[in-house]
């Protein structure tokens, strides 16, 4: 029961530019969205060590990705 509430809270939380990749990937279906937008960190072996530090806004800035579109699709 508590686990279901936690999952619901995570799913309903708004993702913003400061949300870490680790938190985003906890949400079902988020990997598809990130792959669709060609976020390279999803498949990068080195990124797996930094998932809790990498913020989606910083990733988008680094790789010239459309943050607004990615946030829209994730939310």
mmCIF file of the N, C-alpha and C atoms, coordinates in Angstrom:
data_MODEL
# 
_entry.id   MODEL 
# 
loop_
_atom_site.group_PDB 
_atom_site.id 
_atom_site.type_symbol 
_atom_site.label_atom_id 
_atom_site.label_alt_id 
_atom_site.label_comp_id 
_atom_site.label_asym_id 
_atom_site.label_entity_id 
_atom_site.label_seq_id 
_atom_site.pdbx_PDB_ins_code 
_atom_site.Cartn_x 
_atom_site.Cartn_y 
_atom_site.Cartn_z 
_atom_site.occupancy 
_atom_site.B_iso_or_equiv 
_atom_site.pdbx_formal_charge 
_atom_site.auth_seq_id 
_atom_site.auth_comp_id 
_atom_site.auth_asym_id 
_atom_site.auth_atom_id 
_atom_site.pdbx_PDB_model_num 
ATOM 1   N N  . UNK A 1 1  ? 0.819  -1.185 0.000   1.00 0.00 ? 1  UNK A N  1 
ATOM 2   C CA . UNK A 1 1  ? 0.000  0.000  0.000   1.00 0.00 ? 1  UNK A CA 1 
ATOM 3   C C  . UNK A 1 1  ? 0.870  1.260  0.000   1.00 0.00 ? 1  UNK A C  1 
ATOM 4   N N  . UNK A 1 2  ? 1.877  1.309  0.874   1.00 0.00 ? 2  UNK A N  1 
ATOM 5   C CA . UNK A 1 2  ? 2.775  2.466  0.915   1.00 0.00 ? 2  UNK A CA 1 
ATOM 6   C C  . UNK A 1 2  ? 3.583  2.562  -0.375  1.00 0.00 ? 2  UNK A C  1 
ATOM 7   N N  . UNK A 1 3  ? 4.033  1.403  -0.880  1.00 0.00 ? 3  UNK A N  1 
ATOM 8   C CA . UNK A 1 3  ? 4.804  1.403  -2.131  1.00 0.00 ? 3  UNK A CA 1 
ATOM 9   C C  . UNK A 1 3  ? 3.978  1.972  -3.278  1.00 0.00 ? 3  UNK A C  1 
ATOM 10  N N  . UNK A 1 4  ? 2.691  1.642  -3.321  1.00 0.00 ? 4  UNK A N  1 
ATOM 11  C CA . UNK A 1 4  ? 1.814  2.175  -4.366  1.00 0.00 ? 4  UNK A CA 1 
ATOM 12  C C  . UNK A 1 4  ? 1.692  3.690  -4.264  1.00 0.00 ? 4  UNK A C  1 
ATOM 13  N N  . UNK A 1 5  ? 1.630  4.193  -3.041  1.00 0.00 ? 5  UNK A N  1 
ATOM 14  C CA . UNK A 1 5  ? 1.526  5.636  -2.838  1.00 0.00 ? 5  UNK A CA 1 
ATOM 15  C C  . UNK A 1 5  ? 2.800  6.343  -3.296  1.00 0.00 ? 5  UNK A C  1 
ATOM 16  N N  . UNK A 1 6  ? 3.936  5.723  -3.039  1.00 0.00 ? 6  UNK A N  1 
ATOM 17  C CA . UNK A 1 6  ? 5.214  6.300  -3.463  1.00 0.00 ? 6  UNK A CA 1 
ATOM 18  C C  . UNK A 1 6  ? 5.298  6.335  -4.983  1.00 0.00 ? 6  UNK A C  1 
ATOM 19  N N  . UNK A 1 7  ? 4.913  5.256  -5.623  1.00 0.00 ? 7  UNK A N  1 
ATOM 20  C CA . UNK A 1 7  ? 4.928  5.197  -7.095  1.00 0.00 ? 7  UNK A CA 1 
ATOM 21  C C  . UNK A 1 7  ? 3.990  6.253  -7.671  1.00 0.00 ? 7  UNK A C  1 
ATOM 22  N N  . UNK A 1 8  ? 2.824  6.407  -7.083  1.00 0.00 ? 8  UNK A N  1 
ATOM 23  C CA . UNK A 1 8  ? 1.864  7.411  -7.562  1.00 0.00 ? 8  UNK A CA 1 
ATOM 24  C C  . UNK A 1 8  ? 2.426  8.819  -7.381  1.00 0.00 ? 8  UNK A C  1 
ATOM 25  N N  . UNK A 1 9  ? 3.077  9.064  -6.260  1.00 0.00 ? 9  UNK A N  1 
ATOM 26  C CA . UNK A 1 9  ? 3.655  10.390 -6.016  1.00 0.00 ? 9  UNK A CA 1 
ATOM 27  C C  . UNK A 1 9  ? 4.750  10.695 -7.021  1.00 0.00 ? 9  UNK A C  1 
ATOM 28  N N  . UNK A 1 10 ? 5.583  9.711  -7.311  1.00 0.00 ? 10 UNK A N  1 
ATOM 29  C CA . UNK A 1 10 ? 6.648  9.904  -8.293  1.00 0.00 ? 10 UNK A CA 1 
ATOM 30  C C  . UNK A 1 10 ? 6.060  10.174 -9.669  1.00 0.00 ? 10 UNK A C  1 
ATOM 31  N N  . UNK A 1 11 ? 5.063  9.401  -10.043 1.00 0.00 ? 11 UNK A N  1 
ATOM 32  C CA . UNK A 1 11 ? 4.445  9.544  -11.362 1.00 0.00 ? 11 UNK A CA 1 
ATOM 33  C C  . UNK A 1 11 ? 3.762  10.897 -11.512 1.00 0.00 ? 11 UNK A C  1 
ATOM 34  N N  . UNK A 1 12 ? 3.217  11.433 -10.426 1.00 0.00 ? 12 UNK A N  1 
ATOM 35  C CA . UNK A 1 12 ? 2.485  12.697 -10.496 1.00 0.00 ? 12 UNK A CA 1 
ATOM 36  C C  . UNK A 1 12 ? 3.377  13.925 -10.291 1.00 0.00 ? 12 UNK A C  1 
ATOM 37  N N  . UNK A 1 13 ? 4.608  13.713 -9.897  1.00 0.00 ? 13 UNK A N  1 
ATOM 38  C CA . UNK A 1 13 ? 5.518  14.830 -9.673  1.00 0.00 ? 13 UNK A CA 1 
ATOM 39  C C  . UNK A 1 13 ? 5.911  15.444 -11.012 1.00 0.00 ? 13 UNK A C  1 
ATOM 40  N N  . UNK A 1 14 ? 5.967  16.745 -11.034 1.00 0.00 ? 14 UNK A N  1 
ATOM 41  C CA . UNK A 1 14 ? 6.369  17.421 -12.262 1.00 0.00 ? 14 UNK A CA 1 
ATOM 42  C C  . UNK A 1 14 ? 7.885  17.339 -12.408 1.00 0.00 ? 14 UNK A C  1 
ATOM 43  N N  . UNK A 1 15 ? 8.304  16.955 -13.571 1.00 0.00 ? 15 UNK A N  1 
ATOM 44  C CA . UNK A 1 15 ? 9.725  16.910 -13.881 1.00 0.00 ? 15 UNK A CA 1 
ATOM 45  C C  . UNK A 1 15 ? 10.111 18.292 -14.387 1.00 0.00 ? 15 UNK A C  1 
ATOM 46  N N  . UNK A 1 16 ? 11.227 18.819 -13.880 1.00 0.00 ? 16 UNK A N  1 
ATOM 47  C CA . UNK A 1 16 ? 11.696 20.120 -14.336 1.00 0.00 ? 16 UNK A CA 1 
ATOM 48  C C  . UNK A 1 16 ? 13.174 20.027 -14.684 1.00 0.00 ? 16 UNK A C  1 
ATOM 49  N N  . UNK A 1 17 ? 13.765 21.154 -15.036 1.00 0.00 ? 17 UNK A N  1 
ATOM 50  C CA . UNK A 1 17 ? 15.154 21.152 -15.506 1.00 0.00 ? 17 UNK A CA 1 
ATOM 51  C C  . UNK A 1 17 ? 16.137 20.673 -14.451 1.00 0.00 ? 17 UNK A C  1 
ATOM 52  N N  . UNK A 1 18 ? 15.752 20.703 -13.186 1.00 0.00 ? 18 UNK A N  1 
ATOM 53  C CA . UNK A 1 18 ? 16.637 20.273 -12.104 1.00 0.00 ? 18 UNK A CA 1 
ATOM 54  C C  . UNK A 1 18 ? 16.432 18.827 -11.674 1.00 0.00 ? 18 UNK A C  1 
ATOM 55  N N  . UNK A 1 19 ? 15.515 18.128 -12.308 1.00 0.00 ? 19 UNK A N  1 
ATOM 56  C CA . UNK A 1 19 ? 15.272 16.728 -11.974 1.00 0.00 ? 19 UNK A CA 1 
ATOM 57  C C  . UNK A 1 19 ? 16.425 15.879 -12.502 1.00 0.00 ? 19 UNK A C  1 
ATOM 58  N N  . UNK A 1 20 ? 16.917 14.992 -11.653 1.00 0.00 ? 20 UNK A N  1 
ATOM 59  C CA . UNK A 1 20 ? 18.052 14.168 -12.063 1.00 0.00 ? 20 UNK A CA 1 
ATOM 60  C C  . UNK A 1 20 ? 17.601 13.041 -12.992 1.00 0.00 ? 20 UNK A C  1 
ATOM 61  N N  . UNK A 1 21 ? 18.531 12.589 -13.781 1.00 0.00 ? 21 UNK A N  1 
ATOM 62  C CA . UNK A 1 21 ? 18.262 11.492 -14.699 1.00 0.00 ? 21 UNK A CA 1 
ATOM 63  C C  . UNK A 1 21 ? 17.857 10.237 -13.928 1.00 0.00 ? 21 UNK A C  1 
ATOM 64  N N  . UNK A 1 22 ? 18.461 10.038 -12.766 1.00 0.00 ? 22 UNK A N  1 
ATOM 65  C CA . UNK A 1 22 ? 18.110 8.891  -11.935 1.00 0.00 ? 22 UNK A CA 1 
ATOM 66  C C  . UNK A 1 22 ? 16.646 8.900  -11.543 1.00 0.00 ? 22 UNK A C  1 
ATOM 67  N N  . UNK A 1 23 ? 16.130 10.062 -11.136 1.00 0.00 ? 23 UNK A N  1 
ATOM 68  C CA . UNK A 1 23 ? 14.714 10.181 -10.751 1.00 0.00 ? 23 UNK A CA 1 
ATOM 69  C C  . UNK A 1 23 ? 13.807 9.989  -11.959 1.00 0.00 ? 23 UNK A C  1 
ATOM 70  N N  . UNK A 1 24 ? 14.208 10.544 -13.084 1.00 0.00 ? 24 UNK A N  1 
ATOM 71  C CA . UNK A 1 24 ? 13.395 10.421 -14.299 1.00 0.00 ? 24 UNK A CA 1 
ATOM 72  C C  . UNK A 1 24 ? 13.286 8.953  -14.716 1.00 0.00 ? 24 UNK A C  1 
ATOM 73  N N  . UNK A 1 25 ? 14.392 8.238  -14.662 1.00 0.00 ? 25 UNK A N  1 
ATOM 74  C CA . UNK A 1 25 ? 14.395 6.843  -15.104 1.00 0.00 ? 25 UNK A CA 1 
ATOM 75  C C  . UNK A 1 25 ? 13.634 5.911  -14.166 1.00 0.00 ? 25 UNK A C  1 
ATOM 76  N N  . UNK A 1 26 ? 13.254 6.385  -12.981 1.00 0.00 ? 26 UNK A N  1 
ATOM 77  C CA . UNK A 1 26 ? 12.411 5.597  -12.085 1.00 0.00 ? 26 UNK A CA 1 
ATOM 78  C C  . UNK A 1 26 ? 10.971 5.531  -12.586 1.00 0.00 ? 26 UNK A C  1 
ATOM 79  N N  . UNK A 1 27 ? 10.624 6.428  -13.492 1.00 0.00 ? 27 UNK A N  1 
ATOM 80  C CA . UNK A 1 27 ? 9.258  6.524  -13.995 1.00 0.00 ? 27 UNK A CA 1 
ATOM 81  C C  . UNK A 1 27 ? 9.099  5.643  -15.232 1.00 0.00 ? 27 UNK A C  1 
ATOM 82  N N  . UNK A 1 28 ? 8.088  4.806  -15.184 1.00 0.00 ? 28 UNK A N  1 
ATOM 83  C CA . UNK A 1 28 ? 7.829  3.875  -16.281 1.00 0.00 ? 28 UNK A CA 1 
ATOM 84  C C  . UNK A 1 28 ? 7.608  4.642  -17.589 1.00 0.00 ? 28 UNK A C  1 
ATOM 85  N N  . UNK A 1 29 ? 8.293  4.217  -18.628 1.00 0.00 ? 29 UNK A N  1 
ATOM 86  C CA . UNK A 1 29 ? 8.136  4.819  -19.950 1.00 0.00 ? 29 UNK A CA 1 
ATOM 87  C C  . UNK A 1 29 ? 9.065  5.987  -20.226 1.00 0.00 ? 29 UNK A C  1 
ATOM 88  N N  . UNK A 1 30 ? 9.761  6.462  -19.193 1.00 0.00 ? 30 UNK A N  1 
ATOM 89  C CA . UNK A 1 30 ? 10.619 7.635  -19.393 1.00 0.00 ? 30 UNK A CA 1 
ATOM 90  C C  . UNK A 1 30 ? 11.813 7.335  -20.296 1.00 0.00 ? 30 UNK A C  1 
ATOM 91  N N  . UNK A 1 31 ? 12.305 6.120  -20.241 1.00 0.00 ? 31 UNK A N  1 
ATOM 92  C CA . UNK A 1 31 ? 13.455 5.767  -21.077 1.00 0.00 ? 31 UNK A CA 1 
ATOM 93  C C  . UNK A 1 31 ? 13.102 5.896  -22.560 1.00 0.00 ? 31 UNK A C  1 
ATOM 94  N N  . UNK A 1 32 ? 11.867 5.535  -22.919 1.00 0.00 ? 32 UNK A N  1 
ATOM 95  C CA . UNK A 1 32 ? 11.415 5.672  -24.317 1.00 0.00 ? 32 UNK A CA 1 
ATOM 96  C C  . UNK A 1 32 ? 11.422 7.135  -24.749 1.00 0.00 ? 32 UNK A C  1 
ATOM 97  N N  . UNK A 1 33 ? 10.938 8.004  -23.858 1.00 0.00 ? 33 UNK A N  1 
ATOM 98  C CA . UNK A 1 33 ? 10.889 9.438  -24.173 1.00 0.00 ? 33 UNK A CA 1 
ATOM 99  C C  . UNK A 1 33 ? 12.299 9.986  -24.362 1.00 0.00 ? 33 UNK A C  1 
ATOM 100 N N  . UNK A 1 34 ? 13.188 9.633  -23.453 1.00 0.00 ? 34 UNK A N  1 
ATOM 101 C CA . UNK A 1 34 ? 14.569 10.121 -23.547 1.00 0.00 ? 34 UNK A CA 1 
ATOM 102 C C  . UNK A 1 34 ? 15.259 9.594  -24.804 1.00 0.00 ? 34 UNK A C  1 
ATOM 103 N N  . UNK A 1 35 ? 15.002 8.354  -25.144 1.00 0.00 ? 35 UNK A N  1 
ATOM 104 C CA . UNK A 1 35 ? 15.584 7.762  -26.354 1.00 0.00 ? 35 UNK A CA 1 
ATOM 105 C C  . UNK A 1 35 ? 15.023 8.450  -27.598 1.00 0.00 ? 35 UNK A C  1 
ATOM 106 N N  . UNK A 1 36 ? 13.737 8.731  -27.590 1.00 0.00 ? 36 UNK A N  1 
ATOM 107 C CA . UNK A 1 36 ? 13.093 9.427  -28.714 1.00 0.00 ? 36 UNK A CA 1 
ATOM 108 C C  . UNK A 1 36 ? 13.770 10.774 -28.983 1.00 0.00 ? 36 UNK A C  1 
ATOM 109 N N  . UNK A 1 37 ? 14.166 11.451 -27.918 1.00 0.00 ? 37 UNK A N  1 
ATOM 110 C CA . UNK A 1 37 ? 14.809 12.757 -28.045 1.00 0.00 ? 37 UNK A CA 1 
ATOM 111 C C  . UNK A 1 37 ? 16.331 12.658 -28.141 1.00 0.00 ? 37 UNK A C  1 
ATOM 112 N N  . UNK A 1 38 ? 16.822 11.440 -28.288 1.00 0.00 ? 38 UNK A N  1 
ATOM 113 C CA . UNK A 1 38 ? 18.255 11.176 -28.489 1.00 0.00 ? 38 UNK A CA 1 
ATOM 114 C C  . UNK A 1 38 ? 19.135 11.678 -27.334 1.00 0.00 ? 38 UNK A C  1 
ATOM 115 N N  . UNK A 1 39 ? 18.649 11.477 -26.098 1.00 0.00 ? 39 UNK A N  1 
ATOM 116 C CA . UNK A 1 39 ? 19.452 11.817 -24.926 1.00 0.00 ? 39 UNK A CA 1 
ATOM 117 C C  . UNK A 1 39 ? 20.539 10.745 -24.807 1.00 0.00 ? 39 UNK A C  1 
ATOM 118 N N  . UNK A 1 40 ? 21.794 11.096 -25.043 1.00 0.00 ? 40 UNK A N  1 
ATOM 119 C CA . UNK A 1 40 ? 22.856 10.091 -25.107 1.00 0.00 ? 40 UNK A CA 1 
ATOM 120 C C  . UNK A 1 40 ? 23.149 9.409  -23.769 1.00 0.00 ? 40 UNK A C  1 
ATOM 121 N N  . UNK A 1 41 ? 22.803 10.045 -22.679 1.00 0.00 ? 41 UNK A N  1 
ATOM 122 C CA . UNK A 1 41 ? 23.123 9.499  -21.358 1.00 0.00 ? 41 UNK A CA 1 
ATOM 123 C C  . UNK A 1 41 ? 22.394 8.186  -21.067 1.00 0.00 ? 41 UNK A C  1 
ATOM 124 N N  . UNK A 1 42 ? 21.302 7.952  -21.735 1.00 0.00 ? 42 UNK A N  1 
ATOM 125 C CA . UNK A 1 42 ? 20.512 6.739  -21.506 1.00 0.00 ? 42 UNK A CA 1 
ATOM 126 C C  . UNK A 1 42 ? 21.330 5.494  -21.833 1.00 0.00 ? 42 UNK A C  1 
ATOM 127 N N  . UNK A 1 43 ? 22.133 5.572  -22.862 1.00 0.00 ? 43 UNK A N  1 
ATOM 128 C CA . UNK A 1 43 ? 22.917 4.403  -23.280 1.00 0.00 ? 43 UNK A CA 1 
ATOM 129 C C  . UNK A 1 43 ? 24.403 4.512  -22.949 1.00 0.00 ? 43 UNK A C  1 
ATOM 130 N N  . UNK A 1 44 ? 24.793 5.593  -22.302 1.00 0.00 ? 44 UNK A N  1 
ATOM 131 C CA . UNK A 1 44 ? 26.212 5.805  -21.985 1.00 0.00 ? 44 UNK A CA 1 
ATOM 132 C C  . UNK A 1 44 ? 26.610 5.043  -20.729 1.00 0.00 ? 44 UNK A C  1 
ATOM 133 N N  . UNK A 1 45 ? 27.608 4.171  -20.830 1.00 0.00 ? 45 UNK A N  1 
ATOM 134 C CA . UNK A 1 45 ? 28.024 3.409  -19.653 1.00 0.00 ? 45 UNK A CA 1 
ATOM 135 C C  . UNK A 1 45 ? 28.577 4.297  -18.532 1.00 0.00 ? 45 UNK A C  1 
ATOM 136 N N  . UNK A 1 46 ? 29.208 5.400  -18.867 1.00 0.00 ? 46 UNK A N  1 
ATOM 137 C CA . UNK A 1 46 ? 29.760 6.294  -17.839 1.00 0.00 ? 46 UNK A CA 1 
ATOM 138 C C  . UNK A 1 46 ? 28.657 7.047  -17.093 1.00 0.00 ? 46 UNK A C  1 
ATOM 139 N N  . UNK A 1 47 ? 27.566 7.367  -17.782 1.00 0.00 ? 47 UNK A N  1 
ATOM 140 C CA . UNK A 1 47 ? 26.465 8.110  -17.165 1.00 0.00 ? 47 UNK A CA 1 
ATOM 141 C C  . UNK A 1 47 ? 25.828 7.310  -16.035 1.00 0.00 ? 47 UNK A C  1 
ATOM 142 N N  . UNK A 1 48 ? 25.890 5.993  -16.125 1.00 0.00 ? 48 UNK A N  1 
ATOM 143 C CA . UNK A 1 48 ? 25.286 5.152  -15.092 1.00 0.00 ? 48 UNK A CA 1 
ATOM 144 C C  . UNK A 1 48 ? 25.891 5.421  -13.713 1.00 0.00 ? 48 UNK A C  1 
ATOM 145 N N  . UNK A 1 49 ? 27.123 5.918  -13.674 1.00 0.00 ? 49 UNK A N  1 
ATOM 146 C CA . UNK A 1 49 ? 27.777 6.235  -12.407 1.00 0.00 ? 49 UNK A CA 1 
ATOM 147 C C  . UNK A 1 49 ? 27.356 7.605  -11.863 1.00 0.00 ? 49 UNK A C  1 
ATOM 148 N N  . UNK A 1 50 ? 26.715 8.411  -12.712 1.00 0.00 ? 50 UNK A N  1 
ATOM 149 C CA . UNK A 1 50 ? 26.363 9.782  -12.336 1.00 0.00 ? 50 UNK A CA 1 
ATOM 150 C C  . UNK A 1 50 ? 24.876 10.077 -12.398 1.00 0.00 ? 50 UNK A C  1 
ATOM 151 N N  . UNK A 1 51 ? 24.044 9.067  -12.495 1.00 0.00 ? 51 UNK A N  1 
ATOM 152 C CA . UNK A 1 51 ? 22.603 9.254  -12.676 1.00 0.00 ? 51 UNK A CA 1 
ATOM 153 C C  . UNK A 1 51 ? 21.978 10.186 -11.637 1.00 0.00 ? 51 UNK A C  1 
ATOM 154 N N  . UNK A 1 52 ? 22.458 10.145 -10.410 1.00 0.00 ? 52 UNK A N  1 
ATOM 155 C CA . UNK A 1 52 ? 21.867 10.973 -9.355  1.00 0.00 ? 52 UNK A CA 1 
ATOM 156 C C  . UNK A 1 52 ? 22.405 12.398 -9.348  1.00 0.00 ? 52 UNK A C  1 
ATOM 157 N N  . UNK A 1 53 ? 23.389 12.679 -10.189 1.00 0.00 ? 53 UNK A N  1 
ATOM 158 C CA . UNK A 1 53 ? 23.956 14.026 -10.270 1.00 0.00 ? 53 UNK A CA 1 
ATOM 159 C C  . UNK A 1 53 ? 23.547 14.740 -11.551 1.00 0.00 ? 53 UNK A C  1 
ATOM 160 N N  . UNK A 1 54 ? 23.329 13.977 -12.611 1.00 0.00 ? 54 UNK A N  1 
ATOM 161 C CA . UNK A 1 54 ? 23.021 14.568 -13.914 1.00 0.00 ? 54 UNK A CA 1 
ATOM 162 C C  . UNK A 1 54 ? 21.600 15.131 -13.935 1.00 0.00 ? 54 UNK A C  1 
ATOM 163 N N  . UNK A 1 55 ? 21.476 16.437 -14.149 1.00 0.00 ? 55 UNK A N  1 
ATOM 164 C CA . UNK A 1 55 ? 20.166 17.081 -14.232 1.00 0.00 ? 55 UNK A CA 1 
ATOM 165 C C  . UNK A 1 55 ? 19.782 17.196 -15.695 1.00 0.00 ? 55 UNK A C  1 
ATOM 166 N N  . UNK A 1 56 ? 18.509 16.974 -15.974 1.00 0.00 ? 56 UNK A N  1 
ATOM 167 C CA . UNK A 1 56 ? 18.048 16.955 -17.366 1.00 0.00 ? 56 UNK A CA 1 
ATOM 168 C C  . UNK A 1 56 ? 18.312 18.303 -18.048 1.00 0.00 ? 56 UNK A C  1 
ATOM 169 N N  . UNK A 1 57 ? 18.204 19.398 -17.329 1.00 0.00 ? 57 UNK A N  1 
ATOM 170 C CA . UNK A 1 57 ? 18.489 20.713 -17.923 1.00 0.00 ? 57 UNK A CA 1 
ATOM 171 C C  . UNK A 1 57 ? 19.932 20.853 -18.354 1.00 0.00 ? 57 UNK A C  1 
ATOM 172 N N  . UNK A 1 58 ? 20.844 20.354 -17.517 1.00 0.00 ? 58 UNK A N  1 
ATOM 173 C CA . UNK A 1 58 ? 22.269 20.413 -17.848 1.00 0.00 ? 58 UNK A CA 1 
ATOM 174 C C  . UNK A 1 58 ? 22.595 19.512 -19.039 1.00 0.00 ? 58 UNK A C  1 
ATOM 175 N N  . UNK A 1 59 ? 21.972 18.348 -19.069 1.00 0.00 ? 59 UNK A N  1 
ATOM 176 C CA . UNK A 1 59 ? 22.188 17.418 -20.184 1.00 0.00 ? 59 UNK A CA 1 
ATOM 177 C C  . UNK A 1 59 ? 21.740 18.061 -21.495 1.00 0.00 ? 59 UNK A C  1 
ATOM 178 N N  . UNK A 1 60 ? 20.553 18.670 -21.474 1.00 0.00 ? 60 UNK A N  1 
ATOM 179 C CA . UNK A 1 60 ? 20.033 19.295 -22.687 1.00 0.00 ? 60 UNK A CA 1 
ATOM 180 C C  . UNK A 1 60 ? 20.929 20.438 -23.153 1.00 0.00 ? 60 UNK A C  1 
ATOM 181 N N  . UNK A 1 61 ? 21.413 21.221 -22.203 1.00 0.00 ? 61 UNK A N  1 
ATOM 182 C CA . UNK A 1 61 ? 22.304 22.330 -22.561 1.00 0.00 ? 61 UNK A CA 1 
ATOM 183 C C  . UNK A 1 61 ? 23.613 21.811 -23.161 1.00 0.00 ? 61 UNK A C  1 
ATOM 184 N N  . UNK A 1 62 ? 24.154 20.764 -22.537 1.00 0.00 ? 62 UNK A N  1 
ATOM 185 C CA . UNK A 1 62 ? 25.422 20.185 -22.986 1.00 0.00 ? 62 UNK A CA 1 
ATOM 186 C C  . UNK A 1 62 ? 25.338 19.644 -24.421 1.00 0.00 ? 62 UNK A C  1 
ATOM 187 N N  . UNK A 1 63 ? 24.210 19.011 -24.738 1.00 0.00 ? 63 UNK A N  1 
ATOM 188 C CA . UNK A 1 63 ? 24.080 18.356 -26.039 1.00 0.00 ? 63 UNK A CA 1 
ATOM 189 C C  . UNK A 1 63 ? 23.175 19.100 -27.015 1.00 0.00 ? 63 UNK A C  1 
ATOM 190 N N  . UNK A 1 64 ? 22.716 20.280 -26.654 1.00 0.00 ? 64 UNK A N  1 
ATOM 191 C CA . UNK A 1 64 ? 21.875 21.067 -27.547 1.00 0.00 ? 64 UNK A CA 1 
ATOM 192 C C  . UNK A 1 64 ? 20.521 20.424 -27.812 1.00 0.00 ? 64 UNK A C  1 
ATOM 193 N N  . UNK A 1 65 ? 19.955 19.801 -26.792 1.00 0.00 ? 65 UNK A N  1 
ATOM 194 C CA . UNK A 1 65 ? 18.670 19.113 -26.930 1.00 0.00 ? 65 UNK A CA 1 
ATOM 195 C C  . UNK A 1 65 ? 17.518 20.031 -26.508 1.00 0.00 ? 65 UNK A C  1 
ATOM 196 N N  . UNK A 1 66 ? 16.325 19.811 -27.056 1.00 0.00 ? 66 UNK A N  1 
ATOM 197 C CA . UNK A 1 66 ? 15.177 20.685 -26.771 1.00 0.00 ? 66 UNK A CA 1 
ATOM 198 C C  . UNK A 1 66 ? 14.553 20.390 -25.392 1.00 0.00 ? 66 UNK A C  1 
ATOM 199 N N  . UNK A 1 67 ? 15.026 21.073 -24.367 1.00 0.00 ? 67 UNK A N  1 
ATOM 200 C CA . UNK A 1 67 ? 14.556 20.840 -23.001 1.00 0.00 ? 67 UNK A CA 1 
ATOM 201 C C  . UNK A 1 67 ? 13.039 20.968 -22.889 1.00 0.00 ? 67 UNK A C  1 
ATOM 202 N N  . UNK A 1 68 ? 12.499 22.011 -23.476 1.00 0.00 ? 68 UNK A N  1 
ATOM 203 C CA . UNK A 1 68 ? 11.055 22.262 -23.388 1.00 0.00 ? 68 UNK A CA 1 
ATOM 204 C C  . UNK A 1 68 ? 10.253 21.071 -23.927 1.00 0.00 ? 68 UNK A C  1 
ATOM 205 N N  . UNK A 1 69 ? 10.655 20.547 -25.060 1.00 0.00 ? 69 UNK A N  1 
ATOM 206 C CA . UNK A 1 69 ? 9.944  19.408 -25.668 1.00 0.00 ? 69 UNK A CA 1 
ATOM 207 C C  . UNK A 1 69 ? 10.108 18.142 -24.834 1.00 0.00 ? 69 UNK A C  1 
ATOM 208 N N  . UNK A 1 70 ? 11.290 17.936 -24.303 1.00 0.00 ? 70 UNK A N  1 
ATOM 209 C CA . UNK A 1 70 ? 11.542 16.740 -23.494 1.00 0.00 ? 70 UNK A CA 1 
ATOM 210 C C  . UNK A 1 70 ? 10.712 16.797 -22.213 1.00 0.00 ? 70 UNK A C  1 
ATOM 211 N N  . UNK A 1 71 ? 10.686 17.965 -21.546 1.00 0.00 ? 71 UNK A N  1 
ATOM 212 C CA . UNK A 1 71 ? 9.891  18.103 -20.328 1.00 0.00 ? 71 UNK A CA 1 
ATOM 213 C C  . UNK A 1 71 ? 8.398  17.908 -20.622 1.00 0.00 ? 71 UNK A C  1 
ATOM 214 N N  . UNK A 1 72 ? 7.953  18.438 -21.740 1.00 0.00 ? 72 UNK A N  1 
ATOM 215 C CA . UNK A 1 72 ? 6.540  18.275 -22.116 1.00 0.00 ? 72 UNK A CA 1 
ATOM 216 C C  . UNK A 1 72 ? 6.200  16.796 -22.273 1.00 0.00 ? 72 UNK A C  1 
ATOM 217 N N  . UNK A 1 73 ? 7.041  16.060 -22.963 1.00 0.00 ? 73 UNK A N  1 
ATOM 218 C CA . UNK A 1 73 ? 6.777  14.638 -23.187 1.00 0.00 ? 73 UNK A CA 1 
ATOM 219 C C  . UNK A 1 73 ? 6.888  13.824 -21.894 1.00 0.00 ? 73 UNK A C  1 
ATOM 220 N N  . UNK A 1 74 ? 7.811  14.195 -21.024 1.00 0.00 ? 74 UNK A N  1 
ATOM 221 C CA . UNK A 1 74 ? 7.978  13.459 -19.770 1.00 0.00 ? 74 UNK A CA 1 
ATOM 222 C C  . UNK A 1 74 ? 6.824  13.709 -18.811 1.00 0.00 ? 74 UNK A C  1 
ATOM 223 N N  . UNK A 1 75 ? 6.325  14.938 -18.797 1.00 0.00 ? 75 UNK A N  1 
ATOM 224 C CA . UNK A 1 75 ? 5.243  15.287 -17.890 1.00 0.00 ? 75 UNK A CA 1 
ATOM 225 C C  . UNK A 1 75 ? 3.887  14.931 -18.487 1.00 0.00 ? 75 UNK A C  1 
# 
